[in-house]
């Protein structure tokens, strides 16, 4: 009986009620609620990782472009590998990449 009265007095406390209302407001009704904030932080982290990946890709592409502009052998290699071009007196054999190589 004493425990029930103690719990009831805590629940009737105006500070407890105000705290519960405040927490409910912060979790569900506020435009900057906690679950949305966590989702925004995760999205921000994903965007930072994407930016890092794209920056590395841009640097790689710029170095490849610079190499293509300065070296004729690189142009030939690039054309053969990427566009499957060949010289007139050559035969081209395309072998599928086998992912189960032994």
C-alpha positions in Angstrom: 0.0 0.0 0.0 2.9 2.4 0.8 4.4 1.7 -2.6 1.2 2.5 -4.4 0.9 5.8 -2.5 4.5 6.7 -3.3 4.0 5.9 -7.0 0.8 7.9 -7.1 2.5 10.9 -5.4 5.3 10.8 -8.0 2.8 10.6 -10.9 0.8 13.5 -9.5 3.9 15.6 -9.1 3.7 18.7 -11.4 7.4 18.4 -12.4 6.9 14.8 -13.4 3.9 15.7 -15.5 5.8 18.6 -17.1 8.8 16.3 -17.9 6.6 13.7 -19.5 4.8 16.3 -21.6 8.1 17.8 -22.6 9.6 14.5 -23.6 6.5 13.5 -25.6 6.7 16.9 -27.4 10.4 16.4 -28.2 10.0 12.9 -29.4 6.8 13.2 -31.6 5.6 16.7 -32.2 8.6 19.0 -32.5 9.9 19.7 -36.1 13.4 18.9 -34.8 12.4 15.7 -33.0 15.0 13.1 -31.9 14.1 10.3 -34.4 14.2 12.8 -37.3 17.5 14.2 -36.0 19.0 10.7 -35.9 17.8 10.1 -39.5 19.3 13.4 -40.6 22.6 12.5 -39.1 22.7 9.1 -40.8 21.8 10.8 -44.1 24.6 13.4 -43.6 27.1 10.6 -42.9 26.0 8.8 -46.1 26.4 12.0 -48.1 29.9 12.6 -46.7 30.9 9.1 -47.7 29.4 9.6 -51.1 31.3 12.9 -51.4 34.5 11.2 -50.5 34.0 8.5 -53.0 33.1 10.9 -55.8 36.1 13.1 -55.0 38.4 10.1 -55.3 36.6 9.2 -58.6 37.1 12.7 -59.9 40.8 12.7 -59.0 41.2 9.3 -60.7 39.4 10.5 -63.9 41.5 13.7 -64.0 44.7 11.7 -63.8 43.4 9.3 -66.5 42.5 12.3 -68.7 45.9 13.9 -68.2 47.6 10.6 -69.2 45.4 10.3 -72.3 46.3 13.9 -73.3 50.0 13.3 -73.0 50.7 9.7 -74.0 49.8 8.2 -77.4 50.3 4.6 -76.1 47.8 5.2 -73.4 45.3 6.3 -76.0 45.7 3.1 -77.9 45.5 1.0 -74.8 42.4 2.8 -73.7 40.7 2.4 -77.1 41.5 -1.3 -77.1 40.3 -2.0 -73.5 37.3 0.2 -73.3 35.9 0.3 -76.8 37.3 -3.1 -78.1 39.0 -1.4 -81.1 41.6 -3.3 -83.1 44.0 -2.8 -86.0 43.1 -3.9 -89.5 45.3 -6.9 -89.5 44.3 -8.2 -86.1 41.6 -10.6 -84.8 39.9 -9.8 -81.6 38.8 -12.6 -79.2 36.7 -11.6 -76.2 36.8 -14.1 -73.3 34.1 -13.8 -70.7 35.4 -13.1 -67.2 34.9 -16.4 -65.2 34.1 -15.6 -61.6 34.7 -19.3 -60.6 38.3 -19.4 -61.6 40.2 -22.4 -60.2 
